[in-house]
């Protein structure tokens, strides 16, 4: 069930998404459970108390730094697997530990997943193996078609 946010709820929501986006006064915001819609588009989802951008929203608004994976990693990433160092081809500059990032594929540069960095980009770049990104939201998960 969707619910239009009150002025107070909208202000609280804006504070929570401030690192990503500033809402325009004319933007419509609705609470749909663990999903928030901006102008009738899935924009943010809540996972473990943290708001993260929805993958469909990231198709139109590049709000996160990118990590590029090879095509061999795509089927694993879109099945919910955490992202391992051998499949990563590029890191955006300045990625910090615990930062949210969008994982994109090498050929199409389309968002596949949103994850949390387990190391800084610099530390991860120096690694040869191991888990680098905790996968939080991916194409095909419970939020994808919601």
Backbone as a ProteinNet text record, in pm:
[ID]
protein_1_A
[PRIMARY]
XXXXXXXXXXXXXXXXXXXXXXXXXXXXXXXXXXXXXXXXXXXXXXXXXXXXXXXXXXXXXXXXXXXXXXXXXXXXXXXXXXXXXXXXXXXXXXXXXXXXXXXXXXXXXXXXXXXXXXXXXXXXXXXXXXXXXXXXXXXXXXXXXX
[TERTIARY]
84.1	0	89	62	138.9	73.2	158.3	107.7	189.9	121.7	188.9	249.8	371.9	438.1	385.8	372.3	336.7	458	439.3	549.9	664.3	631.6	733.1	803.7	726.4	785.3	875.1	832.7	911.7	1045.6	1042.8	1166.8	1260.8	1206.3	1288	1345.6	1263	1307.9	1420.7	1405.4	1508.9	1641.4	1634.7	1757.1	1825.8	1745.9	1802.1	1863.4	1808.9	1861.8	1956.8	1983	2068.2	2203.2	2267.5	2395.1	2380.7	2259.3	2237.9	2167.1	2066.1	1972.4	1903.8	1875.9	1794.5	1663	1553.9	1422.3	1382.6	1311.3	1251.6	1116.2	1070.6	942.6	826.5	834	723.3	731.3	839.6	852.3	749.6	682.3	587.8	665.4	644.2	714.4	611.8	623	531.4	609.6	555	610.6	532.6	603.6	539.1	598.9	604.7	662.9	812.6	889.1	1035.6	1087.7	998.8	1032.4	973.6	1051.2	1004.3	1001.1	890.6	872.4	886.8	957.9	968.5	908.7	803.9	732.2	688.8	633.1	580.1	685.5	811.8	919.6	988.7	1012.8	1089.3	1223.2	1250.6	1371.2	1467.3	1413.9	1498.1	1432.4	1515.4	1466.3	1540.4	1477.1	1539.2	1583.6	1712.1	1770.1	1848.7	1812	1877.8	1885.4	1776.9	1770	1840.3	1900.1	1971.9	1895	1878.3	1816.4	1922.7	1892.7	1985	1906.9	1972.5	1903.3	1858.9	1738.6	1685.9	1759.4	1786.2	1857.8	1787.2	1655.1	1582.5	1601.9	1610.7	1634.6	1775	1869.8	2007.8	2022.9	1926.7	1930.2	1917.5	1846.9	1824.7	1903.3	1945.6	2019.3	2144.2	2260.5	2385.3	2427.1	2374.2	2394.6	2513.6	2565.2	2672	2794	2909.1	3030.9	3020	3085.5	3074.2	3192.9	3160.4	3260.1	3220.2	3315.2	3288	3333.8	3244	3279	3282	3359.7	3365.1	3234.8	3213.2	3086.7	3068	3176.1	3166.8	3108.8	3116.5	3065.2	2915.7	2860.3	2721.9	2622.9	2629.9	2530.8	2539	2657	2672.2	2618.7	2653.7	2608.1	2455.8	2394.6	2249	2177.6	2253.7	2195.9	2211.1	2268.9	2282.1	2416.1	2510.5	2642.5	2717.2	2797.3	2885.4	2988.8	3047.8	3138.4	3281.7	3344.5	3480.1	3581.3	3700.5	3803.4	3837.6	3850.1	3890.2	3795.2	3667	3571.6	3567	3635.6	3630.5	3737.5	3693.9	3784.8	3825.9	3735.7	3764.9	3692.8	3757.1	3696.4	3694.6	3585.3	3583.1	3682.6	3732.9	3830.3	3765.5	3841.7	3801	3698	3679.2	3582	3636.6	3552	3590.8	3531.5	3593.2	3538.3	3398.6	3304.9	3165.1	3080	3136.6	3060	2969.6	2850.3	2762.3	2811.7	2812.4	2854.6	2754	2751.9	2671.8	2767.8	2730.4	2809.8	2750.6	2835.2	2790.9	2873.7	2818.4	2892.9	2984.7	3089	3193.8	3141.9	3055.5	3011.7	2903.7	2803.4	2687	2685	2763.5	2769.2	2631.9	2547.9	2415.6	2425.1	2348.1	2349.4	2301.7	2381.9	2348.8	2314.5	2381.6	2365.4	2410.7	2360.8	2410.7	2472.3	2592.9	2660.2	2738.2	2786.5	2867	3011	3102.5	3245	3296.6	3366.9	3427.1	3568.8	3623.6	3756.3	3747.5	3846.5	3851.4	3884.2	3856.9	3890.1	4038.4	4118.2	4264.3	4309.4	4255.1	4289.4	4243.8	4122	4067.5	4147.2	4190.9	4270.8	4398.3	4455.2	4580.7	4559.9	4435.6	4406.2	4403.6	4431.7	4422.2	4298	4251.5	4135.6	4060.3	3943.1	3863.3	3739.1	3650.3	3524.9	3554	3501.8	3528.7	3402.3	3287.9	3162.4	3052	2979.8	2862.4	2744.3	2685.2	2573.1	2445.5	2382.3	2262.5	2133.8	2142.2	2023.7	2069.9	2004.4	2049.4	1930.4	1959.5	1858.3	1796.4	1663.5	1593	1561.2	1606.6	1575.8	1431.4	1393	1254.6	1210.9	1305.6	1271.6	1269.6	1334.4	1351.8	1218	1124	995.1	886.8	921.5	821.9	789.5
-118	0	124.8	215.9	339.4	448.5	537.8	647.1	771.7	880.3	1007.9	1055.2	1104.9	1149.5	1285.4	1301.9	1432.4	1524.5	1651.6	1747.2	1705.2	1666	1623.5	1495.6	1398.1	1272.8	1298.7	1391.5	1427.2	1488.6	1574.8	1635.9	1529.4	1433.9	1324.1	1239	1211.4	1134.3	1208.5	1339.6	1419.1	1412	1415	1402.9	1269.1	1163.2	1028.8	1011.4	1079.5	1063.1	1175.5	1269	1384.2	1347.5	1237	1204.2	1172.5	1140.6	1098.6	1201.6	1269.1	1344.8	1452.8	1566.2	1671.1	1675.6	1660.9	1662.5	1803.5	1813.9	1938.7	1951	2073.3	2092.8	2024.9	2016.9	1957.4	1804.8	1744.7	1599	1534.4	1433.8	1354.7	1241.1	1219.9	1113.1	1026.4	893.8	799.3	689.4	645	533	408.5	308.2	182.7	66.5	81.9	-22.7	-5	-97.3	-87.4	-23.7	46.3	107.2	248.1	343.5	480.7	518.9	581.4	623.9	774.9	820.4	962.6	979.2	1060.3	1080.5	947.2	860.6	728.8	630.9	656.6	566.1	512.5	381.8	325	396.6	463.9	545.3	493.8	452.4	404.8	284.5	196	82	80.3	19.3	11.2	-132.2	-147.2	-277.1	-260.2	-337	-330.1	-187.2	-111.1	24.8	129.9	89.5	183.1	204.3	330.3	359.8	353.1	278.9	271.5	300.8	358.3	385.1	255.6	258.3	144.8	139.6	19	3.5	73.6	66.9	132.4	284.3	340	483.5	518.9	428.4	451.9	449.3	392.5	395.8	538.6	623.8	761.9	864.7	827.1	920.3	851.6	886.6	823.7	879.1	819.9	871.6	810	697.1	624.5	607.5	591.8	560.5	418.6	395.4	266.4	174.7	44.9	-61.4	-146.7	-171.8	-244.9	-389.2	-483.5	-625.8	-683.3	-791.4	-858	-933	-971.6	-1035.4	-1171.1	-1237.3	-1365.5	-1353.8	-1235.1	-1213.9	-1182.2	-1143.6	-1095.5	-1195.3	-1322.1	-1420.2	-1440.1	-1425.6	-1441	-1317.8	-1199.1	-1074	-1066.6	-1104.2	-1095.4	-1213.6	-1301.8	-1408.8	-1375.9	-1258.3	-1213.6	-1240.4	-1294.9	-1323.4	-1194	-1197.7	-1085.2	-1077.1	-959.5	-937.1	-964.5	-1055.2	-1100.3	-1022.9	-1006.4	-926.7	-973.5	-1105.1	-1144.6	-1097.7	-1079.5	-1036.8	-887.4	-810.3	-663.9	-613.6	-529	-471.8	-328.8	-249.8	-108.3	-62.2	31.9	101.3	250.4	318.6	464.5	521.2	638.5	702.4	741.1	729.3	780.9	700.3	574.6	492.3	460.5	480	456.7	325.8	271.2	153.2	188.2	95.2	108.5	197.3	251.8	334.7	246.1	296.4	227.7	254.7	150.2	162.5	90	127	54.2	-32.9	-159.1	-254.3	-258	-233.2	-233.8	-334.3	-379.7	-475.4	-403	-470	-413.7	-367.4	-445	-413	-306.6	-315.4	-226.7	-113.2	-125.8	-25.5	-2.7	-106.7	-99.1	-144.9	-82.3	-123	-267	-345.8	-484.7	-500.7	-421.1	-436.7	-310.5	-295.6	-193.7	-270.7	-231.5	-301.2	-206.9	-261.6	-185	-233.5	-140.1	-172.7	-226.2	-336.5	-395.3	-343.3	-277.2	-215.7	-84.8	0.7	118.8	71	153.3	117.8	93.5	174.1	160.2	26.6	-9.1	-137.9	-254.1	-243.9	-351.1	-366.9	-256.4	-259.1	-340.2	-333.2	-403.3	-552.5	-594.6	-734.9	-819.8	-949	-1043.4	-1130.4	-1152.4	-1239.5	-1193.2	-1254.2	-1223.5	-1142.9	-1136.8	-1062.9	-914.3	-832.1	-688.7	-606.4	-655.6	-580.9	-672.9	-627.9	-698.9	-659.2	-754.9	-730.2	-708.6	-591.5	-557	-562.8	-523.9	-515.5	-543.4	-639.5	-680.1	-699.5	-698.8	-725.1	-861.2	-864.2	-989.2	-1018.1	-933.4	-958.7	-917.9	-927.2	-899.1	-755.5	-661.7	-521.2	-485.2	-566.2	-533.7	-510.5	-601.6	-588.3	-523.8	-484.6	-425	-283
0	0	0	-93.5	-103	-20	34.6	117.3	86.9	52	28.8	160.4	158	280.2	324.9	456.5	513.2	499.5	528.2	518.7	611.5	733.6	830.4	783.1	735.4	685.6	564.6	479.7	361.2	402.7	505.1	554.6	610.4	685	738.9	625.8	525	409	337.5	319	252.1	327.8	460.7	540.6	515.7	503.3	483.5	344.6	244.1	108.6	68.7	160.1	130.1	68	110.1	44.6	-104.9	-148.5	-286.6	-372.7	-314.1	-395.9	-314.1	-377.8	-317.3	-393.5	-321.8	-384.2	-423.9	-533	-576.9	-506.4	-483.1	-413.4	-485.9	-617.1	-693	-701.9	-653.6	-656.1	-563.8	-614.6	-535.9	-469.9	-338.8	-266.6	-194.8	-215.6	-151.9	-82.2	30.3	106.5	65.9	15.5	-26.2	51.6	183	267.6	278	224.9	228.2	99.2	28.7	-99.2	-102.4	-151.8	-162.7	-309.2	-348	-485.8	-494.3	-595	-624.9	-764.2	-772.7	-898.8	-960.6	-877.5	-916.7	-967.4	-941.7	-982.3	-857.3	-853	-741.2	-735.5	-623.8	-613.6	-507.2	-392	-282.2	-217.4	-163.9	-87.2	45.5	144.7	277	302.9	331.1	363.8	492.6	594.1	725.1	778.1	760.1	812.8	729.2	616.7	530.5	401.4	361.3	232.8	124.7	18.6	-95	-222.8	-322.4	-448.6	-516.4	-571.4	-648	-782.5	-831.1	-957.9	-1073.7	-1077.7	-1187.7	-1182.2	-1062.6	-1045.8	-1094.9	-1071.3	-1114.4	-1266.4	-1336.8	-1483.3	-1534.9	-1459.7	-1503.7	-1422.8	-1303.1	-1217	-1162.7	-1214.5	-1167.1	-1030.5	-924	-788.7	-716.1	-766.5	-697	-786.6	-723.4	-798.3	-852.2	-966.7	-1034.1	-1009.5	-1005.9	-1010.2	-1130.4	-1220.2	-1343.7	-1328.8	-1364.5	-1359.6	-1500.6	-1517.6	-1647.8	-1672.7	-1796.5	-1834.4	-1767.1	-1730.4	-1661.6	-1521.7	-1462.7	-1326.7	-1324.6	-1438.8	-1443.9	-1385.3	-1426.6	-1378.7	-1227.9	-1170.4	-1025.6	-952	-1002.6	-941.1	-943	-1056.1	-1068.5	-1002.6	-941.1	-858.1	-710.1	-681.2	-543	-478.7	-554.9	-497.8	-467.4	-362.1	-333.7	-445.3	-463.8	-575.5	-531.5	-605.4	-574.3	-659.1	-607.4	-674.4	-816.1	-842.2	-978	-1088.3	-1058.9	-1161.1	-1183.9	-1101.7	-1111.7	-1207.5	-1301.9	-1401.5	-1368.7	-1309.7	-1281.3	-1154.9	-1086.8	-973.2	-1005	-974.7	-986.1	-885.3	-912.5	-823.4	-690.8	-583.8	-454.1	-377.6	-410.5	-338	-199	-98.5	40.5	92.1	196.4	262.9	315.1	306.9	350.2	259.9	153.8	60.8	-25.1	-55.4	-149.6	-290.8	-374.4	-513.9	-602.4	-729.3	-826.8	-907.5	-924.5	-1001.7	-1142.2	-1243.4	-1383	-1461.8	-1576.6	-1658.1	-1756.7	-1797.5	-1882.2	-2017.8	-2081.4	-2217.5	-2224.8	-2139.8	-2150.2	-2049.2	-1943.7	-1835.7	-1772	-1771.6	-1709.1	-1564	-1474	-1333.1	-1314.7	-1244.8	-1212.4	-1065.5	-981.1	-836.5	-764.8	-642.8	-550.1	-434.7	-397.3	-288.7	-200.3	-89.4	6.1	-2.7	-20.2	-30.2	103.5	98.5	217.8	239.6	137.4	141.7	63.6	76.3	-10	-151.5	-250.1	-387.7	-404.7	-338.5	-346.4	-287.4	-170.8	-108.5	-196.5	-248.9	-332.4	-461.4	-517.8	-641.2	-620.7	-502.9	-473.1	-444.5	-427.3	-395.9	-523.1	-507.4	-618.9	-608.2	-485.9	-464.2	-340.9	-321	-202.9	-233.8	-134.8	-144.4	-126	-217.6	-216.4	-190.1	-239.5	-228.1	-176.6	-74.9	-23.9	-111.4	-180.5	-270.6	-188.2	-204.2	-127.6	-209.9	-337.3	-423.9	-566.1	-633.3	-766.3	-858.8	-989.4	-1090.6	-1061.3	-1047.9	-1023.5	-877.9	-784.8	-643.1	-611.6	-485.2	-445.4	-473.8	-481.3	-504.6	-653	-735.9	-877.3	-948.1	-933.2	-1001.7	-916.5	-795.5	-705.1	-747
[MASK]
++++++++++++++++++++++++++++++++++++++++++++++++++++++++++++++++++++++++++++++++++++++++++++++++++++++++++++++++++++++++++++++++++++++++++++++++++

